[in-house]
Amino acid sequence: MCNYRAMTVAALQQAAHQAPYRAPHQVVVLALAPVVAFDLSIPAQMLAMVDSQAGGAAYDVRTATPDGSAVATVNGYGVTPHGDLSLLEHADTVIVAGTRCPDVLDDGVLDARIAEALRAARRRARMVSLCTGAFVLAAAGLLEGHRAATHWRYADRFRRLFPAVELDIDPLYVADRGVLTSAGGAAAIDLCLHLIREDHGSSVANRIARYNVVAPMREGGQAQYIDRPVPEDAGMSTAAARALMTEHLDRRLSLKDLAAHCHMSVRTFTRRFRQETGLSPAEWFAAARLRHARHLLESTELPVDDIAAKTGMGSGTNLRQHMRAALNTTPSAYRRAFRSAGA
């Protein structure tokens, strides 16, 4: 028993030497009354489950309210926070949960103390909003000139209050120069998984998604959930075409091929595909290819040209162009970043 204990202590000391301690990434979730409880719970549920390579939590998730007192939720109960706006001073990521605050949603007006705290945090922190939290960032002046998302139900109101913001209600979330905004409801989960994916790689994000029994990356965008009349031939679906594309990312599949696979005309197929996913077939196919290319860069040593061939990008040059346009990085830089994180 003594020898075993000595070996264990030695192993722990060696591990501590190989993996120096890193302070957890500080995440502060700002809650403005009445806050959407679902949004408030998601960062703690998703981010707090990620372990660092040195052991312990990778994220320290805390909730803040303007004065540090309990905040009412739209769901009829109160939540006690960890502190007040001073928590934002030390945040690496600030997440604004969805709110039904009438001053912000109806008039686009935000308390000056909150606006100043958010602007000060922006100088050093990644800024994130969930659902109608985008109204708060916009009212603080942090979304001007940015592309952003919010719940489709509030789109017209948002555009009226904040015309200088480029609102896009099609995606589940938007990432634009260090400011990330999500659509409504469960899109907050998609955005939190995106944060994990960007910080720690797709394998970690996939593990967190599996534990929570959600899709690691959902297809399409918010547009597929907007209230619309039920289309004709509602029993027809383009799911078979998406399965075919996923299985054959390296092949060239024309609209005619995909439509025929679903027993539809090209016109009907194209219309139905956008209704179901919020994307055109070409956009969906390109996103699926890039997603798989990122996975291969993270998890294999395959040369860039081979990855491009396997994912239908054709050449390493094309893959570089796609990654530069979508992620503002190169395949080599992307691989180095996630290999460094994994080390």
C-alpha positions as CSV (number, residue, x, y, z in Angstrom):
1,M,0.0,0.0,0.0
2,C,2.9,2.4,0.8
3,N,4.6,1.7,-2.4
4,Y,1.4,2.2,-4.3
5,R,0.8,5.5,-2.6
6,A,4.4,6.6,-3.4
7,M,3.9,5.7,-7.0
8,T,0.6,7.6,-7.1
9,V,2.1,10.7,-5.7
10,A,5.0,10.6,-8.1
11,A,2.6,10.1,-11.0
12,L,0.6,13.1,-9.9
13,Q,3.7,15.3,-9.5
14,Q,4.8,14.3,-13.0
15,A,1.4,15.0,-14.5
16,A,1.4,18.4,-12.8
17,H,4.8,19.2,-14.2
18,Q,3.7,18.2,-17.7
19,A,0.4,20.0,-17.6
20,P,0.8,23.4,-15.9
21,Y,-2.3,24.9,-14.3
22,R,-4.3,27.3,-16.3
23,A,-7.0,29.4,-14.7
24,P,-10.5,28.5,-16.1
25,H,-11.9,30.7,-18.8
26,Q,-14.1,33.2,-17.0
27,V,-17.7,33.3,-18.3
28,V,-20.2,35.8,-16.9
29,V,-23.8,35.5,-17.9
30,L,-25.7,38.8,-17.5
31,A,-29.4,38.5,-16.5
32,L,-31.8,41.4,-16.9
33,A,-35.3,41.0,-15.4
34,P,-37.4,39.4,-16.5
35,V,-34.8,37.0,-17.8
36,V,-35.5,33.9,-19.9
37,A,-34.7,31.1,-17.6
38,F,-33.9,28.6,-20.4
39,D,-31.2,30.9,-21.8
40,L,-29.8,31.5,-18.3
41,S,-29.4,27.8,-17.7
42,I,-27.7,26.8,-20.9
43,P,-24.2,28.2,-20.5
44,A,-23.9,26.6,-17.1
45,Q,-25.2,23.3,-18.4
46,M,-23.0,23.2,-21.5
47,L,-19.8,25.1,-20.8
48,A,-19.4,24.0,-17.2
49,M,-19.2,20.4,-18.3
50,V,-15.9,20.9,-20.2
51,D,-12.8,19.7,-18.4
52,S,-9.4,21.3,-19.0
53,Q,-6.4,19.3,-20.1
54,A,-4.8,19.9,-16.7
55,G,-7.9,18.6,-14.9
56,G,-10.7,20.6,-13.4
57,A,-13.1,22.9,-15.2
58,A,-12.2,24.6,-18.4
59,Y,-14.8,27.3,-17.8
60,D,-15.9,29.1,-14.7
61,V,-19.5,30.2,-15.3
62,R,-21.0,32.9,-13.1
63,T,-24.3,34.8,-13.3
64,A,-24.5,38.6,-12.7
65,T,-27.3,41.0,-12.3
66,P,-27.0,44.8,-12.3
67,D,-27.0,45.1,-8.5
68,G,-26.2,41.6,-7.5
69,S,-29.7,40.9,-6.2
70,A,-32.1,38.1,-7.2
71,V,-33.6,38.4,-10.7
72,A,-37.1,37.5,-11.8
73,T,-37.6,35.1,-14.7
74,V,-40.3,35.1,-17.3
75,N,-41.1,31.6,-16.0
76,G,-42.4,32.8,-12.6
77,Y,-39.5,32.2,-10.2
78,G,-36.4,34.1,-9.1
79,V,-32.7,33.3,-9.5
80,T,-29.9,34.3,-7.1
81,P,-26.8,35.5,-9.0
82,H,-23.1,35.2,-8.1
83,G,-22.6,39.0,-8.1
84,D,-23.2,42.3,-9.7
85,L,-21.8,44.2,-12.8
86,S,-18.3,44.2,-11.3
87,L,-18.0,40.5,-12.4
88,L,-17.8,41.7,-16.0
89,E,-14.5,43.4,-15.3
90,H,-12.7,40.0,-15.1
91,A,-14.7,38.1,-17.8
92,D,-13.1,36.4,-20.8
93,T,-16.6,35.9,-22.3
94,V,-19.7,37.8,-21.5
95,I,-23.1,36.2,-22.4
96,V,-26.3,38.2,-22.3
97,A,-29.3,35.9,-21.7
98,G,-32.6,36.6,-23.4
99,T,-34.8,39.1,-21.6
100,R,-38.3,40.5,-21.8
101,C,-37.2,43.9,-20.4
102,P,-39.7,46.4,-21.9
103,D,-37.3,49.3,-22.0
104,V,-34.9,47.3,-24.1
105,L,-37.4,45.4,-26.3
106,D,-39.9,48.2,-26.9
107,D,-37.7,51.3,-26.9
108,G,-34.2,50.1,-27.4
109,V,-33.1,51.9,-24.2
110,L,-30.6,50.4,-21.7
111,D,-29.6,51.6,-18.3
112,A,-26.4,53.7,-18.6
113,R,-24.5,51.7,-16.0
114,I,-25.2,48.4,-17.8
115,A,-24.3,49.9,-21.2
116,E,-21.0,51.2,-19.8
117,A,-20.1,47.9,-18.1
118,L,-20.7,46.0,-21.4
119,R,-18.7,48.5,-23.4
120,A,-15.8,48.2,-21.0
121,A,-16.0,44.4,-21.0
122,R,-15.9,44.4,-24.8
123,R,-12.3,45.8,-24.7
124,R,-11.1,42.5,-23.4
125,A,-13.9,39.9,-23.6
126,R,-15.7,37.9,-26.3
127,M,-19.3,39.1,-26.4
128,V,-22.2,36.8,-26.8
129,S,-26.0,37.1,-26.7
130,L,-28.7,34.5,-26.6
131,C,-32.1,35.2,-28.2
132,T,-33.4,38.7,-27.3
133,G,-30.1,39.4,-25.5
134,A,-29.1,40.9,-28.9
135,F,-31.3,43.8,-28.0
136,V,-29.1,44.5,-25.0
137,L,-25.9,44.4,-27.0
138,A,-27.4,46.6,-29.7
139,A,-28.7,49.1,-27.1
140,A,-25.2,49.3,-25.7
141,G,-23.9,50.2,-29.1
142,L,-21.9,46.9,-29.5
143,L,-23.6,45.6,-32.7
144,E,-23.4,48.7,-35.0
145,G,-21.8,47.6,-38.2
146,H,-22.0,44.0,-37.2
147,R,-24.1,41.1,-38.6
148,A,-26.3,39.7,-35.9
149,A,-29.1,37.2,-35.1
150,T,-32.1,37.2,-32.8
151,H,-35.4,35.4,-32.4
152,W,-37.3,35.6,-35.7
153,R,-40.4,36.8,-33.8
154,Y,-38.7,40.0,-32.8
155,A,-36.9,40.7,-36.2
156,D,-39.2,43.5,-37.3
157,R,-38.9,45.3,-34.0
158,F,-35.1,44.8,-33.9
159,R,-34.7,46.3,-37.4
160,R,-36.9,49.3,-36.4
161,L,-34.9,50.0,-33.2
162,F,-31.4,49.3,-34.5
163,P,-31.2,50.0,-38.3
164,A,-27.4,50.2,-38.2
165,V,-27.2,46.5,-37.3
166,E,-27.2,43.9,-40.2
167,L,-29.8,41.5,-38.8
168,D,-29.9,38.0,-40.3
169,I,-32.7,35.7,-39.1
170,D,-31.8,32.7,-41.2
171,P,-28.8,31.2,-39.2
172,L,-29.1,29.6,-35.8
173,Y,-26.2,31.9,-34.7
174,V,-23.9,34.5,-36.2
175,A,-20.2,35.0,-35.3
176,D,-18.8,38.4,-36.4
177,R,-15.5,39.7,-35.2
178,G,-15.6,38.6,-31.6
179,V,-19.4,39.2,-31.2
180,L,-21.6,36.2,-31.4
181,T,-25.4,36.2,-31.3
182,S,-27.9,33.4,-31.4
183,A,-31.5,33.0,-32.7
184,G,-34.3,32.0,-30.3
185,G,-34.8,29.1,-28.0
186,A,-32.6,26.0,-28.5
187,A,-30.3,28.0,-30.8
188,A,-28.6,29.0,-27.6
189,I,-27.4,25.4,-27.3
190,D,-26.0,25.5,-30.8
191,L,-24.1,28.7,-30.0
192,C,-22.7,27.3,-26.8
193,L,-21.5,24.2,-28.6
194,H,-19.9,26.5,-31.2
195,L,-18.0,28.3,-28.4
196,I,-16.7,24.9,-27.1
197,R,-15.8,23.8,-30.7
198,E,-13.9,27.0,-31.3
199,D,-12.1,26.8,-27.9
200,H,-11.4,23.1,-27.6
201,G,-12.2,21.4,-31.0
202,S,-15.0,19.4,-32.4
203,S,-14.3,16.2,-30.5
204,V,-14.9,17.9,-27.1
205,A,-18.0,19.7,-28.4
206,N,-19.3,16.4,-29.8
207,R,-18.8,14.7,-26.4
208,I,-20.7,17.5,-24.6
209,A,-23.5,17.3,-27.2
210,R,-23.8,13.5,-26.8
211,Y,-24.0,13.7,-23.0
212,N,-26.8,16.3,-23.3
213,V,-28.5,14.2,-26.1
214,V,-28.5,17.0,-28.6
215,A,-27.1,17.2,-32.1
216,P,-23.5,18.4,-32.2
217,M,-24.3,20.6,-35.2
218,R,-27.9,21.1,-36.4
219,E,-28.6,21.4,-40.1
220,G,-29.9,24.6,-41.6
221,G,-31.0,27.7,-39.8
222,Q,-33.8,29.4,-37.9
223,A,-35.7,30.0,-41.1
224,Q,-37.0,26.5,-41.1
225,Y,-38.9,27.2,-37.8
226,I,-40.6,30.4,-38.7
227,D,-44.4,30.2,-38.7
228,R,-45.6,29.6,-42.3
229,P,-48.7,27.9,-43.9
230,V,-48.1,24.2,-44.3
231,P,-46.8,23.7,-47.9
232,E,-48.5,21.5,-50.4
233,D,-47.4,17.8,-50.4
234,A,-46.3,18.1,-46.8
235,G,-45.4,14.4,-46.7
236,M,-42.5,14.9,-49.1
237,S,-39.1,15.5,-47.6
238,T,-35.6,16.2,-48.8
239,A,-34.0,14.3,-46.0
240,A,-32.9,11.5,-48.3
241,A,-30.9,14.0,-50.4
242,R,-29.1,15.3,-47.3
243,A,-28.2,11.8,-46.3
244,L,-26.9,11.2,-49.9
245,M,-24.8,14.3,-49.7
246,T,-23.4,13.4,-46.3
247,E,-22.4,9.9,-47.5
248,H,-20.8,11.3,-50.7
249,L,-19.1,14.5,-49.8
250,D,-16.4,13.8,-52.4
251,R,-18.8,13.5,-55.3
252,R,-20.4,16.1,-57.5
253,L,-24.1,15.8,-57.1
254,S,-26.2,18.0,-59.3
255,L,-29.6,19.5,-58.4
256,K,-31.1,17.1,-61.0
257,D,-29.5,14.1,-59.2
258,L,-30.7,15.2,-55.8
259,A,-34.2,16.0,-56.9
260,A,-34.5,12.6,-58.7
261,H,-33.2,10.9,-55.5
262,C,-36.2,12.4,-53.7
263,H,-38.6,11.8,-56.6
264,M,-39.2,15.5,-57.1
265,S,-38.8,18.1,-59.8
266,V,-35.8,20.4,-59.5
267,R,-38.1,23.3,-58.8
268,T,-40.1,21.5,-56.1
269,F,-36.9,20.0,-54.5
270,T,-35.2,23.4,-54.3
271,R,-38.2,25.1,-52.7
272,R,-38.7,22.3,-50.3
273,F,-35.0,22.0,-49.3
274,R,-35.0,25.7,-48.3
275,Q,-38.2,25.3,-46.4
276,E,-36.8,22.4,-44.4
277,T,-33.2,23.7,-43.8
278,G,-33.2,27.5,-44.4
279,L,-30.4,27.0,-46.9
280,S,-30.1,26.2,-50.6
281,P,-28.8,22.7,-51.5
282,A,-25.4,24.2,-52.5
283,E,-25.1,26.2,-49.3
284,W,-25.9,23.1,-47.2
285,F,-23.5,20.9,-49.2
286,A,-20.7,23.4,-48.8
287,A,-21.2,23.7,-45.0
288,A,-21.2,19.9,-44.6
289,R,-18.0,19.6,-46.6
290,L,-16.3,22.3,-44.5
291,R,-17.5,20.7,-41.3
292,H,-16.0,17.4,-42.2
293,A,-12.8,19.1,-43.3
294,R,-12.5,20.7,-39.9
295,H,-13.0,17.3,-38.2
296,L,-10.2,15.7,-40.4
297,L,-7.8,18.6,-39.6
298,E,-8.4,18.1,-35.9
299,S,-8.3,14.3,-35.8
300,T,-5.9,13.1,-38.5
301,E,-2.5,13.9,-40.0
302,L,-3.8,13.8,-43.5
303,P,-2.2,16.3,-45.9
304,V,-4.4,19.3,-46.8
305,D,-4.7,18.2,-50.4
306,D,-6.0,14.8,-49.3
307,I,-8.5,16.3,-47.0
308,A,-9.7,18.6,-49.8
309,A,-10.2,15.5,-52.1
310,K,-12.0,13.6,-49.4
311,T,-14.4,16.4,-48.7
312,G,-15.1,17.4,-52.3
313,M,-13.2,20.7,-52.2
314,G,-11.1,19.5,-55.1
315,S,-7.7,21.0,-54.1
316,G,-5.9,22.4,-51.1
317,T,-6.2,25.8,-52.7
318,N,-10.0,25.6,-52.7
319,L,-10.1,24.4,-49.1
320,R,-7.9,27.3,-48.1
321,Q,-10.2,29.7,-49.8
322,H,-13.3,28.2,-48.1
323,M,-11.7,28.3,-44.7
324,R,-10.4,31.8,-45.1
325,A,-13.9,33.0,-46.2
326,A,-15.8,31.1,-43.5
327,L,-13.4,31.1,-40.5
328,N,-10.7,33.7,-41.4
329,T,-8.0,31.1,-41.0
330,T,-6.0,28.6,-43.0
331,P,-6.1,24.7,-42.7
332,S,-2.6,24.7,-41.3
333,A,-3.3,27.4,-38.8
334,Y,-6.5,25.7,-37.8
335,R,-4.8,22.4,-37.3
336,R,-2.0,24.0,-35.2
337,A,-4.5,25.8,-33.0
338,F,-6.4,22.7,-32.1
339,R,-3.4,20.5,-31.7
340,S,-2.0,23.1,-29.3
341,A,-5.2,23.1,-27.4
342,G,-5.2,19.3,-27.2
343,A,-1.6,19.3,-26.0
